[in-house]
Amino acid sequence: MITLPNTLQEIFDIVAKHLLNQGKKSVNHSGICYYRGKNGAKCAAGALIPDDQYDPKFEQSTWQELVRKEWVENKFAHQIQILQTIHDDADYEESWKDDLESFAKSHHLTFIVQ
């Protein structure tokens, strides 16, 4: 089972830094969001899956299903799903930073990402 950081702040820091540094969505060749996409890209939730624990079968499941199947630890699943939605539904250039900042504010987190 994949273990996750103990706090939402740690999860947010990993995801926000990853997404802002990556600067593009993680998609397969058909343009569908994937935990591991083309050219080594990772989605928001994919950033929480260590490379040595990633399995292509994850791509057939939502984060909630990964939790239910006990492939990932059941911590902050709802918040991770929200972060995944920021990756999947928003355009990087237009709103990722703003959306991440709003998420941080609404969850009383610090948003200091370089």
PALO-301453 format. One record per residue: y, z, x of N, C-alpha, C in turn. Coordinates in pm, whole numbers, padded with zeros to 5 digits, always signed. Layout:
BEGIN
YZXYZXYZX...
***
This chain:
BEGIN
-00118+00000+00084+00000+00000+00000+00124+00000+00089+00219-00081+00051+00346-00088+00125+00431+00032+00086+00474+00107+00185+00561+00222+00159+00707+00177+00172+00791+00243+00094+00933+00210+00091+01014+00324+00149+01138+00296+00188+01225+00405+00234+01238+00512+00126+01277+00631+00169+01280+00745+00077+01402+00752-00014+01509+00684+00021+01630+00694-00061+01676+00555-00105+01747+00554-00216+01804+00428-00264+01909+00377-00166+01980+00465-00100+02078+00422+00000+02011+00342+00111+01897+00392+00159+01824+00320+00266+01776+00182+00217+01725+00178+00096+01680+00051+00039+01798-00044+00027+01907+00006-00028+02025-00078-00044+02076-00130+00090+02082-00045+00190+02130-00086+00322+02045-00201+00379+01914-00189+00366+01823-00293+00416+01847-00424+00342+01849-00416+00209+01862-00536+00127+01999-00601+00144+02105-00523+00135+02240-00580+00145+02263-00644+00281+02228-00574+00387+02245-00630+00521+02164-00759+00536+02041-00756+00489+01956-00874+00499+02016-00992+00424+02052-00972+00298+02103-01083+00218+02232-01140+00275+02324-01053+00313+02453-01101+00363+02439-01171+00498+02348-01123+00581+02326-01190+00710+02250-01322+00692+02155-01324+00601+02076-01445+00578+02164-01555+00518+02247-01518+00421+02343-01611+00365+02288-01724+00281+02165-01714+00237+02105-01817+00152+01991-01756+00075+01956-01822-00035+01845-01775-00116+01712-01805-00048+01614-01725-00082+01478-01748-00036+01404-01821-00148+01377-01949-00123+01311-02031-00225+01196-02109-00163+01104-02152-00250+00997-02239-00203+01048-02384-00205+00963-02477-00179+01005-02617-00172+01047-02674-00307+01015-02604-00416+01057-02647-00549+01184-02579-00595+01240-02491-00510+01362-02421-00545+01342-02293-00623+01218-02247-00633+01188-02122-00704+01199-02006-00606+01264-01897-00649+01282-01781-00561+01147-01723-00522+01133-01693-00394+01009-01642-00337+01039-01520-00249+00940-01431-00238+00954-01319-00145+00972-01372-00003+00897-01477+00031+00908-01545+00159+00928-01693+00128+01045-01743+00160+01076-01881+00130+01073-01971+00252+01137-02084+00237+01144-02182+00345+01217-02122+00465+01178-02167+00582+01246-02131+00707+01256-01981+00730+01158-01906+00683+01154-01762+00709+01247-01678+00624+01308-01736+00523+01398-01660+00436+01319-01558+00354+01388-01449+00317+01329-01344+00234+01425-01313+00120+01370-01287+00002+01454-01245-00109+01489-01097-00092+01563-01043-00188+01605-00902-00179+01485-00809-00167+01388-00825-00255+01268-00741-00250+01182-00777-00130+01179-00904-00094+01101-00948+00021+01146-00884+00151+01273-00847+00158+01325-00780+00277+01262-00642+00296+01205-00588+00190+01142-00456+00195+00993-00463+00230+00941-00583+00241+00799-00602+00272+00785-00636+00420+00725-00548+00499+00708-00578+00641+00627-00707+00660+00663-00784+00760+00596-00912+00785+00445-00896+00798+00402-00788+00865+00258-00770+00887+00184-00723+00761+00258-00693+00653+00194-00651+00528+00214-00754+00416+00288-00858+00446+00310-00963+00346+00181-01039+00319+00160-01074+00193+00045-01155+00154+00095-01263+00058+00060-01388+00081+00106-01495-00009+00073-01471-00157-00029-01390-00185-00062-01363-00325+00050-01287-00397+00140-01224-00321+00253-01154-00382+00340-01250-00463+00345-01376-00421+00433-01473-00484+00400-01497-00631+00282-01462-00672+00241-01481-00811+00276-01362-00898+00346-01262-00843+00374-01138-00916+00520-01097-00907+00570-01038-01015+00702-00976-01012+00693-00846-00931+00806-00788-00898+00806-00661-00827+00734-00554-00909+00760-00552-01040+00695-00454-01127+00543-00470-01123+00496-00593-01116+00352-00616-01108+00296-00570-00973+00373-00590-00866+00329-00541-00735+00313-00389-00738+00405-00323-00806+00398-00177-00821+00275-00140-00904+00258-00208-01017+00146-00177-01107+00011-00199-01039+00003-00302-00955-00120-00332-00883-00138-00240-00761-00039-00153-00739-00038-00058-00627-00039-00128-00492+00027-00244-00487+00045-00313-00360+00171-00263-00290+00267-00213-00370+00387-00149-00314+00406-00014-00383+00470+00073-00311+00496+00208-00360+00588+00204-00482+00566+00295-00574+00646+00302-00696+00769+00389-00674+00866+00331-00604+00995+00399-00582+01106+00301-00615+01201+00346-00694+01322+00269-00721+01292+00127-00771+01184+00111-00846+01143-00023-00890+01251-00090-00975+01314-00015-01063+01418-00075-01149+01537-00122-01065+01579-00040-00971+01694-00077-00887+01660-00197-00796+01538-00201-00746+01496-00315-00663+01495-00442-00748+01455-00429-00871+01456-00544-00961+01600-00594-00983+01696-00503-00994+01837-00542-01008+01883-00615-00882+01848-00563-00766+01885-00629-00640+01820-00768-00632+01700-00779-00682+01631-00908-00684+01707-01006-00774+01759-00957-00885+01835-01042-00977+01963-01091-00911+02027-01006-00831+02147-01050-00757+02110-01169-00668+01998-01158-00598+01953-01268-00513+01919-01392-00595+01844-01374-00701+01791-01488-00776+01896-01558-00861+01985-01482-00924+02074-01540-01026+02216-01569-00979+02260-01508-00872+02399-01527-00827+02405-01626-00712+02519-01688-00697+02542-01781-00587+02599-01703-00469+02542-01723-00352+02583-01647-00235+02733-01656-00210+02784-01776-00203+02925-01794-00168+03018-01731-00271+02977-01732-00396+03065-01684-00502+03059-01535-00526+02939-01475-00517+02938-01338-00567+02842-01238-00506+02758-01274-00409+02664-01175-00358+02734-01049-00310+02837-01066-00229+02904-00948-00175+02964-00864-00287+03031-00928-00381+03091-00855-00494+02983-00787-00578+02873-00858-00603+02765-00801-00684+02700-00682-00614+02682-00693-00484+02626-00581-00408+02721-00462-00407+02849-00491-00395+02948-00384-00398+02948-00314-00534+02938-00390-00640+02930-00332-00775+02804-00247-00792+02692-00297-00740+02568-00221-00746+02585-00088-00674+02642-00093-00553+02663+00030-00476+02750+00128-00553+02857+00079-00607+02949+00165-00681+02880+00227-00802+02806+00148-00877+02743+00200-00999+02629+00298-00969+02576+00294-00846+02469+00385-00808+02516+00492-00708+02647+00502-00693+02708+00603-00605+02657+00592-00462+02652+00468-00413+02606+00440-00276+02723+00397-00190+02706+00410-00062+02804+00362+00034+02774+00215+00063+02879+00135+00065+02864-00007+00096+02934-00037+00226+02861-00022+00335+02912-00052+00468+02810-00144+00534+02830-00272+00513+02736-00369+00567+02813-00467+00653+02768-00485+00775+02830-00582+00865+02745-00705+00872
***
